[in-house]
Amino acid sequence: MFRKLTLLAVASTFSSMANAGFFDSNDFKCGRDDAVKALSERIKSDASDLLQSDFITKRKFQYNKPVAVYQGRLNSIVVTVKNVSTGSDGSYGLNCSATISLKIPQEAIDVVSNAPNYLPFITGAYGKINDGSLVWSDVSYSAKLADNNKDIIFNDFNRAYISDAIFNASVLAENKDEIIKSLSQNTLSSAQSAYTEADRELNAVWKELPDSAKNALKKEQLAWVNEKVKQCGRITDASSEAIKLNQRIDIYQCQTKITNERVSYLSGNNN
């Protein structure tokens, strides 16, 4: 009798082990751990595909590092899926809804801070930035178990804008220094052009003044020049590559502002 009971216990144990790791499709829910993990992995996989494709075509970005560097940055971004709800059965599977979020790399935030036109690159369709995280609420999709009762299949879920945001944030983060330097060079060029135009206009206005006015204003004009240098710095410094870019831009912009004010004064247009 004892031997019979022992054999029954062993048989029961093997039966339980045989079913381990497999799930009843009737118990499948959108928020089950394996479904949540699969959704996160699929989003990251799509983002990786976008990176690998653009690295070859360079349609969106330029790359000055090996693709593995950008891929490593992408891999480091964690996609969080929470507030998952399971609705009714749809034509493809369960109707699901979730909040999807990711932490934006600080370097990507720095790029956006310097160039706000990059903001749509990381917010996607309707993503909201909250305390350094990018959040999409009420994302709808369909999910079901594959025939092997193990793999998860998704449908009716446009992951493109989320995956694209991950891809963009990864590249912006890695290209931060180059992007900001390029932006600064463009700003410097614009500031230099603006100053050149203001200085040209000042010289034209001065040239049109009567000799008597020029003589009367000569000391005042010299004092104005010295005060402008005191407030803004020397134009020679603004054109020197030995000076930091931001300082050079500040000098040009300050000089331009004060020069335009002087033009208005000499023209009699100041209020």
PEKA-V699142 format. One record per backbone hydrogen bond with DSSP energy under -1.0 kcal/mol. CO is the residue of the C=O (numbers start at 0). NH is the residue of the N-H. E is the energy in kcal/mol with one decimal. If there is no record, write none. Layout:
# PEKA-V699142
{{CO | NH | E} {CO | NH | E}}
This chain:
# PEKA-V699142
{{0 | 4 | -2.0} {1 | 5 | -2.0} {2 | 6 | -2.1} {3 | 7 | -1.8} {4 | 8 | -1.9} {5 | 9 | -2.2} {6 | 10 | -2.3} {7 | 11 | -2.1} {8 | 12 | -2.0} {9 | 13 | -2.2} {10 | 14 | -1.9} {11 | 15 | -1.9} {12 | 16 | -2.1} {13 | 17 | -1.8} {18 | 21 | -1.7} {23 | 26 | -2.2} {24 | 27 | -1.0} {28 | 31 | -1.5} {31 | 35 | -2.4} {32 | 36 | -2.5} {33 | 37 | -2.1} {34 | 38 | -2.0} {35 | 39 | -2.1} {36 | 40 | -2.4} {37 | 41 | -2.2} {38 | 42 | -2.1} {39 | 43 | -2.1} {40 | 44 | -2.3} {41 | 45 | -2.3} {42 | 46 | -1.9} {43 | 47 | -2.3} {44 | 48 | -2.0} {45 | 49 | -1.9} {46 | 50 | -2.1} {47 | 51 | -2.7} {48 | 52 | -2.1} {49 | 53 | -2.4} {50 | 54 | -2.5} {52 | 56 | -2.3} {53 | 57 | -3.4} {65 | 68 | -1.4} {65 | 69 | -1.1} {66 | 70 | -2.6} {67 | 71 | -2.3} {68 | 72 | -1.8} {69 | 73 | -2.3} {70 | 74 | -2.8} {71 | 75 | -1.3} {73 | 76 | -1.4} {79 | 100 | -2.5} {81 | 98 | -3.1} {84 | 96 | -1.7} {87 | 94 | -2.3} {92 | 89 | -4.1} {93 | 142 | -1.7} {94 | 86 | -3.7} {95 | 140 | -1.9} {96 | 84 | -2.8} {97 | 138 | -3.0} {98 | 81 | -2.6} {99 | 135 | -3.0} {100 | 79 | -3.1} {101 | 133 | -3.2} {104 | 108 | -1.7} {105 | 109 | -2.3} {106 | 110 | -1.7} {107 | 111 | -2.1} {108 | 112 | -2.4} {109 | 113 | -1.6} {110 | 114 | -2.2} {114 | 117 | -2.4} {115 | 118 | -2.1} {117 | 120 | -1.3} {118 | 121 | -1.5} {118 | 122 | -1.7} {119 | 123 | -1.2} {122 | 126 | -2.0} {127 | 134 | -2.8} {129 | 132 | -1.5} {131 | 103 | -2.3} {132 | 129 | -3.2} {133 | 101 | -1.8} {134 | 127 | -2.6} {135 | 99 | -2.5} {138 | 97 | -1.6} {140 | 95 | -3.5} {141 | 154 | -2.3} {142 | 93 | -2.7} {143 | 152 | -3.0} {145 | 148 | -2.2} {148 | 22 | -1.1} {150 | 145 | -2.9} {152 | 143 | -2.0} {154 | 141 | -3.2} {156 | 158 | -1.6} {158 | 162 | -3.0} {159 | 163 | -2.8} {160 | 164 | -1.4} {161 | 165 | -1.9} {162 | 166 | -2.5} {163 | 167 | -2.9} {164 | 168 | -2.7} {165 | 169 | -2.1} {166 | 170 | -2.0} {167 | 171 | -2.9} {168 | 172 | -2.2} {169 | 173 | -1.9} {170 | 174 | -2.4} {174 | 178 | -2.8} {175 | 179 | -2.8} {176 | 180 | -2.2} {177 | 181 | -2.3} {178 | 182 | -2.5} {179 | 183 | -2.5} {180 | 184 | -2.3} {181 | 185 | -2.2} {182 | 186 | -2.5} {183 | 187 | -2.8} {184 | 188 | -2.4} {185 | 189 | -2.3} {186 | 190 | -2.8} {187 | 191 | -2.7} {188 | 192 | -2.2} {189 | 193 | -2.4} {190 | 194 | -2.2} {191 | 195 | -2.4} {192 | 196 | -2.2} {193 | 197 | -2.2} {194 | 198 | -3.0} {195 | 199 | -2.2} {196 | 200 | -2.3} {197 | 201 | -2.3} {198 | 202 | -2.3} {199 | 203 | -2.0} {200 | 204 | -2.5} {201 | 205 | -2.7} {202 | 206 | -2.2} {203 | 207 | -1.3} {209 | 213 | -2.3} {210 | 214 | -2.5} {211 | 215 | -1.8} {212 | 216 | -2.0} {216 | 220 | -3.2} {217 | 221 | -2.2} {218 | 222 | -2.3} {219 | 223 | -2.1} {220 | 224 | -2.2} {221 | 225 | -2.1} {222 | 226 | -2.3} {223 | 227 | -2.4} {224 | 228 | -1.9} {225 | 229 | -2.1} {226 | 230 | -2.4} {227 | 231 | -2.6} {228 | 232 | -2.1} {233 | 237 | -1.4} {234 | 238 | -1.4} {236 | 239 | -1.2} {239 | 242 | -1.4} {243 | 247 | -2.2} {244 | 248 | -2.6} {245 | 249 | -2.3} {246 | 250 | -2.2} {247 | 251 | -2.3} {248 | 252 | -2.7} {249 | 253 | -2.6} {250 | 254 | -2.8} {251 | 255 | -2.6} {252 | 256 | -2.2} {253 | 257 | -2.3} {254 | 258 | -2.3} {255 | 259 | -2.6} {256 | 260 | -1.8} {257 | 261 | -1.9} {258 | 262 | -2.3} {259 | 263 | -2.1} {260 | 264 | -2.0} {261 | 265 | -2.9} {262 | 266 | -2.0} {263 | 268 | -2.6} {263 | 269 | -1.2}}
